[in-house]
Every structure is written in structure tokens, then in C-alpha cells.
């Protein structure tokens, strides 16, 4: 017989109540737990993000293009920042107010149409992209806003680059914080200044130059749309690599602009019909004052390598673009004319024009063509200066009292074996006869060789080398007798600097290629001279305050500098540099020629500028040709260059008034004694007190001074 079990209704009721309570608890607790878990997850995701992102600081540190600015404000060159050892980039930050409205509309249409209406994350775009990707079965559309893209660029390591919900959450959180801290215009500005658009271009301004060589304001509608479209995939839509894909993307952006109401249908159709006409940026490195620009870049690279790599520097220089261009043209024409006359290949040229009052180097010619050779023969080539070195020998002797301007010197043949060169050394006077005796002043004016050697012998080669180093010569100088005739090589820039010391009355001057380097308002260095007429009043005052009590060091006494300047002025008045009178103003200088006419020089100065010109072939064994000495091969170009630099400026005397401590005497050029009263042959020379001649020539005084060093039977 089967037993029948009857359930206890009380127990059943209790079980149902317990189940209901449990269900209610789960219904309440599960969302709370999920919320707490989500909150914890969000807190973990946000833990390493900055509370208030520093957009301003980030942008200040961001790489940007450095610009080299000439003295007249011309952009002489643009230097890319270094992305890596193998890649460089350009970025030119622009303010929102300077962005054309069409460019703003194009970027919005291409990337984030609702940018000015959402709060950093566009939920509509998220839903739209999710549906589009679901239907396509793959990722075909993104939903990142411009603010999210800025966030991704701001903290790429913290946010990550992987495709994951974690990365999207962190990106969204940072975007929301950015939106709370900055206004939309600032965020948009940061985005368009940093987005990579291909061709090494970071930002819309760099892209406008890279693809069309235009400023933003000059872009057409079609060009604007092309640049805006590159943000999505600069590699796939590169107009240089794939013009078909680039045009398709451009037209897509144009259509979006039309559908958004930014442009009319007619404008959209017209722009879409335009072909893509690319044009490379014209401000190519080396097109404006190329050797000066490269020297400035190298100086900054040596002093601030890290800053130059990051970029964003404004490098203000002393370059005069118009003068530089004219100097390069004059040099090419001069070399071509020399080649025609000598029937040889055109020689190279190294020339520098330098304002010795301020130290500003105004123009540099490093060769005939920057495109063919970037070697700077004005600042890097070390060549024998020949007789252009003699003024340093005479100056060293004058300073030490080994000679006076009126010291009679032996001008006779010299013959000796040169152990260093392994040859017999027999200097001549370039085909002219020996005079027997010549005063020191006249010997330099006529560029006589034997007297220069005699001066070196009196003072010593080591003393001459030490003196040259004081004047800024850094090249190695050999302590041998041929040093008197310029047998050791020097660089044109440093020899010009030595002559500048004479022009400045004995005070040193450093060549200034770069006046100021700054990043925005932060100044790395300022070398501007307070006398620079281009300085604004506030900066002039700052420079005066910075340089007060810091006079240029005196490296030669004023008396010696004046005596040498007087000699060099007489070289131009009646010596080997007579052709320099064609410059049309007082000048002083010296020719230089090496054996076989392999190097031709003229170095000289006016009251304002010093200029050095070297002419020769890169191969020292190749001669310039017969009669191609300093007076014929270098001096005419010096006249043309200095004439261009001094054009329109008033003439000033060279030398000026003598400094205190010198006395003048009219000297007989044959004996070095006082010229008889009324003698037309006398020359006025300046002496240190006590060294001037006291006896009258022709008064039966006997032999001229220092008879042991003289002889007339040559």
C-alpha cells in the first residue's frame, strides 16, 4: 500500500519567503557590487593620469622647427627637429585666431564635426561607430574626438596605443579632464599644431608649406580639404606617393563639408574638380646666405645640441641677405673672368666681410656654389697667406722695440738650406730688383721679402707666433724663417680678425655670426651689440646694462696698432695695394701671394669693415696662372665686396687721429734720419717717444742707424 506525503505548508511558505529575500538582495546588491567594481576599475585606470593635464607646458616642450633669421628679418633657413636619428620633422605653431575659418571647418568635417558641442567624448559618434563596425564585421569607423586625440598625444605611454577598452577608457577620462581645464579653441589649436600629416609635417602650417609652399591663409578650398584629410591616414593618402588615394580622400572631406553646411554645393563641386598641384617649399636650406646660415647652425649645435634637436629655436644672425647674394654673384663673375684671362679652370673663392666695430659678420662666401660644395673656404680652409702675414711680423717687432718705422733694413738676396722642406730657400721680390736698404715702413709698403725676414730675425719666430695667437690666429704656425713670408697656413676669417685688431686700435673683436638664440620668450644667449641700429629701445637698454664695464680686451697697445695701420694705409696709397683706392674711401690693407701663384690674398679694412679675400684652387698644387698675384687675382674682388658693403655710407679717415703717446717726425726715406726742412721726399711717420730720429739727413752725421745690419754693395 503506497504512503502519501503531505507537504508542510508552513515550511513551504518559509522557503518561498527566503527565496524572495535572496532574490531581492541579489537584485539590489549585484548592481551595487558591479558599480563598486566599475568604480574601482575606473579609479585604477585614472590613477596614473594627471588631475589637470598641462597642455601649455606640454606644448612648450614639444618639438618644433627652428628658424635662422637674417639681420633684416628674412627667414634664411628652417631647421627640422629630430624625430629620430633617421627622421626629421617640421612644426610651425599657429594660434587659433590665425587659422582660416575654412581650415577649421575642414578639420571638423574630416575628424570631429560635433567638436564644439560635445564635452570631450561624443556618445553619438560612439554609437554610430559601433553600429557601422558591427555591420561591416570589422573596424571601419572610429569615434575618437579631437580632444581624445590630444589626450592620446599628451600621454602616449600612459594611455597606450593598443586597441582595447582599457585604453579607450583612459583616453576618455583624460579628454574629460582636458575639456574641464581648457576652452575648445585652445584644444583645437593644440590638435592642429601637433597632428602628423605626412612629409615630415607636424601640424597644418607645416603641411601647407610642405605640400603647397603656402601660408594657411593662401590655401584654396581644395588644398585645405586635402591637408585636413591627411590626419586620418597620412601614409595611405600621401599625394606624392598615391595621388589617386589622396584625391579620393580630399573629395570625401569636401563632400562632408558640403553636407555639414560649411560650403555650398557649387563650391564643393568646383573644388572637387581641381587637380592636385603640389609645390615643394621654396625656403630650402642653403638658398639664402648659405655659408653664414650653416656657420650659425653649427655654432648652435655645438653649444646647445639638445635644444637644437628639440627645435623651436629662433636663431637671429648678422647675415645681410642682399649683400650675401651680391657677394656670391661678384665672386662667381670674378672667378669666371680670372679663368678666361688665365685659360684655367675657375678658381675657388673664400671671402668674409665683417663690421669690426660691432663684430657682426655681414657676408660670407665659402665658394663658388653651395650646391656643389658646402666646404666653407672663408672659415675652414687653411691656406698660406704669403705677404698678407707680414703685418703681424712687423707689428710684433714694433711692439717689442726691435724696429721703428724708420729702421733701415737689409734688402739683399738670401740663400739657405731649409731642413724642414729639403730645399734651398731663396726668396726674391717677385721679379723686382733688390734695393739694398729700405726703411721698415717702405719695406712693408713695397712688400719686400728680405727685410721681412730680417724683422723676424730681430724679434724671433716664437715672439711672432705668440703675437699672432694674441690677435686670434689659432692655426699652427711653424717657428721658421719662411714664417715671415706667410709659409704657415691660416684661415681667412682668423686673418681678417687679426687685421681687425689693427683697425680697432689694438682691441680684440670676436666674429659674431649669431646675435641671439631664443625659444619663445626664453633667451639662451644674447650677443647683440648695443650699437646695433636694429635693436628696440628696451633690448638696447638691456644690452647696455649687460655690457657696461666689459670693454673688448686690449691685445696690442694702441701705438703699435696705429703704426701698423699707417703702414697698411700707405700700402693702399702707393704700394702693392694701390688698386684698392678704387673702393672710393680711405682704406688700409695688404696683398699676399704664395710661390707659383697658388694662393692670392687681399686683406684690408675701412673705418667700419674688415674684409679678407682668398682666391685659389682647392688643390694647392694647381696654380692660378702667370701674373695672378694678390693685386690682380684677389684685390679687385675685395674692392667690389667692400664697395657693396659700404655703399651709401659716409667715408671716414684711415687711420684716424694718432693715440696719445706717439710723436710724428718727417723722415728721409733713404737714411731714416730727419728729412731736411722743405724736402719733398720726406714721409711723416709716428714713433714712440725717444725712438724718433734726432739727426738731420745730409748733415754729415755719418752712417745711418744700425750699420752692422746694413750694406750697400749688393
KAJO-V192749 format. One record per residue. N is the residue number from 1. NEAR is the number of other C-alpha atoms within 8 Angstrom. Layout:
n:near
N:NEAR
N:NEAR
This chain:
n:near
1:2
2:3
3:4
4:4
5:4
6:4
7:5
8:6
9:6
10:6
11:7
12:9
13:8
14:8
15:8
16:8
17:8
18:8
19:8
20:8
21:8
22:8
23:8
24:8
25:8
26:8
27:8
28:8
29:8
30:8
31:8
32:8
33:8
34:8
35:8
36:8
37:8
38:8
39:8
40:8
41:8
42:9
43:8
44:8
45:11
46:9
47:6
48:7
49:9
50:6
51:5
52:7
53:9
54:6
55:8
56:6
57:7
58:9
59:8
60:6
61:7
62:7
63:10
64:15
65:15
66:14
67:13
68:16
69:14
70:14
71:11
72:7
73:6
74:8
75:10
76:15
77:14
78:12
79:11
80:12
81:16
82:11
83:8
84:6
85:6
86:5
87:8
88:11
89:13
90:13
91:15
92:11
93:8
94:9
95:7
96:9
97:5
98:6
99:11
100:9
101:6
102:8
103:11
104:9
105:10
106:14
107:12
108:11
109:12
110:11
111:10
112:10
113:9
114:8
115:10
116:6
117:5
118:8
119:7
120:14
121:12
122:12
123:6
124:6
125:8
126:10
127:8
128:8
129:12
130:8
131:8
132:10
133:12
134:8
135:6
136:8
137:6
138:6
139:7
140:8
141:7
142:7
143:8
144:9
145:12
146:13
147:15
148:14
149:10
150:12
151:13
152:11
153:7
154:8
155:8
156:10
157:6
158:7
159:10
160:8
161:7
162:5
163:6
164:6
165:6
166:7
167:12
168:9
169:10
170:12
171:12
172:11
173:9
174:13
175:14
176:11
177:11
178:13
179:13
180:7
181:8
182:8
183:8
184:8
185:7
186:9
187:13
188:11
189:11
190:11
191:13
192:9
193:14
194:9
195:10
196:10
197:14
198:11
199:7
200:10
201:14
202:16
203:16
204:14
205:13
206:12
207:15
208:14
209:12
210:12
211:11
212:13
213:11
214:10
215:9
216:10
217:7
218:6
219:11
220:6
221:8
222:12
223:10
224:12
225:15
226:14
227:13
228:13
229:14
230:14
231:11
232:6
233:8
234:11
235:6
236:8
237:15
238:13
239:11
240:5
241:6
242:10
243:11
244:7
245:11
246:14
247:12
248:8
249:12
250:14
251:11
252:8
253:15
254:14
255:9
256:10
257:14
258:12
259:7
260:9
261:7
262:8
263:9
264:8
265:7
266:6
267:8
268:13
269:8
270:8
271:10
272:10
273:6
274:7
275:4
276:8
277:5
278:6
279:8
280:9
281:11
282:5
283:9
284:8
285:10
286:12
287:9
288:11
289:15
290:10
291:13
292:11
293:14
294:9
295:9
296:13
297:9
298:8
299:8
300:10
301:9
302:7
303:6
304:8
305:9
306:6
307:8
308:13
309:9
310:12
311:14
312:13
313:14
314:13
315:14
316:12
317:13
318:13
319:14
320:12
321:14
322:6
323:11
324:15
325:10
326:9
327:13
328:10
329:8
330:11
331:12
332:9
333:8
334:9
335:12
336:9
337:8
338:12
339:12
340:8
341:6
342:9
343:7
344:8
345:5
346:8
347:12
348:11
349:16
350:16
351:14
352:16
353:15
354:13
355:12
356:13
357:8
358:8
359:11
360:12
361:14
362:13
363:15
364:15
365:17
366:15
367:14
368:10
369:7
370:11
371:6
372:5
373:7
374:10
375:7
376:12
377:15
378:17
379:11
380:8
381:10
382:10
383:9
384:11
385:17
386:14
387:14
388:14
389:12
390:13
391:11
392:10
393:13
394:12
395:11
396:12
397:15
398:12
399:10
400:8
401:7
402:10
403:11
404:11
405:12
406:13
407:10
408:14
409:14
410:13
411:13
412:10
413:9
414:8
415:8
416:7
417:8
418:9
419:6
420:4
421:5
422:7
423:7
424:8
425:9
426:8
427:9
428:9
429:11
430:4
431:5
432:6
433:5
434:9
435:7
436:11
437:13
438:14
439:15
440:14
441:9
442:10
443:13
444:14
445:14
446:9
447:10
448:11
449:11
450:14
451:13
452:15
453:12
454:10
455:14
456:15
457:9
458:8
459:12
460:8
461:12
462:7
463:9
464:14
465:10
466:8
467:10
468:11
469:9
470:8
471:11
472:11
473:11
474:6
475:8
476:6
477:8
478:6
479:8
480:6
481:9
482:8
483:12
484:13
485:12
486:15
487:10
488:11
489:12
490:13
491:14
492:17
493:10
494:12
495:13
496:14
497:14
498:12
499:12
500:13
501:16
502:13
503:15
504:11
505:12
506:14
507:12
508:14
509:10
510:6
511:9
512:10
513:12
514:11
515:13
516:14
517:13
518:12
519:10
520:8
521:5
522:6
523:10
524:8
525:8
526:8
527:8
528:8
529:7
530:9
531:6
532:8
533:4
534:4
535:8
536:6
537:6
538:6
539:8
540:11
541:9
542:8
543:11
544:9
545:7
546:6
547:8
548:7
549:4
550:5
551:6
552:7
553:6
554:8
555:10
556:11
557:10
558:9
559:13
560:12
561:16
562:13
563:12
564:12
565:13
566:11
567:12
568:14
569:14
570:11
571:17
572:17
573:9
574:9
575:11
576:13
577:14
578:10
579:10
580:12
581:11
582:7
583:9
584:6
585:10
586:12
587:14
588:15
589:13
590:15
591:15
592:16
593:15
594:13
595:5
596:6
597:14
598:15
599:20
600:19
601:20
602:17
603:16
604:13
605:14
606:13
607:12
608:8
609:13
610:16
611:14
612:16
613:16
614:14
615:13
616:13
617:12
618:6
619:5
620:9
621:5
622:7
623:11
624:13
625:10
626:7
627:6
628:11
629:14
630:14
631:16
632:9
633:13
634:15
635:16
636:11
637:12
638:14
639:11
640:10
641:11
642:12
643:10
644:10
645:9
646:7
647:6
648:4
649:5
650:4
651:7
652:8
653:9
654:12
655:11
656:5
657:4
658:8
659:8
660:5
661:7
662:11
663:9
664:8
665:11
666:10
667:14
668:14
669:13
670:7
671:10
672:15
673:14
674:13
675:13
676:10
677:4
678:4
679:7
680:4
681:7
682:11
683:9
684:8
685:11
686:11
687:14
688:10
689:8
690:5
691:7
692:11
693:9
694:6
695:8
696:10
697:13
698:6
699:6
700:5
701:8
702:4
703:5
704:9
705:8
706:7
707:8
708:4
709:7
710:10
711:9
712:6
713:4
714:6
